[in-house]
Amino acid sequence: MAEEKARVLVVDDDPDLLDLVQRSLSSYGFEVLTHTSALGVSNLVRSVEPDFVLIDVNFPALKGDKVVNLARQYASAKTKFILYSASDESKLRSLALASGADGYISKSVQGEELAQRLRAFRLKPRPPTPNPAPVT
């Protein structure tokens, strides 16, 4: 039996980047869906049940790290949220930790390396949810 294709939802407001990532990941055996806005991600996550959500952090209305918190409530337990940005790696690392994302990948990572990193995320356990501040 053939392995089921991993489904990736890529969320970014740059249509050229979405096209590039879609063509690239498709050639490495992923099923790729794209969305151009931070709005509506929760509904998409619920309806298409992606294995991965690659989400940019820089949207005009709602930042990607905030979308992770919202969309996670509607996602299946298998869905991994990965911040995907051109931002500095240390900023991405801290945003990923603060938002409860499963990790981050720089937009400079493309092609085979991007496919390999996504496959590696499939094996990683989900990080613990950030604890809310204690009420005093």
Disulfide bonds with the S-S distance in Angstrom:
none
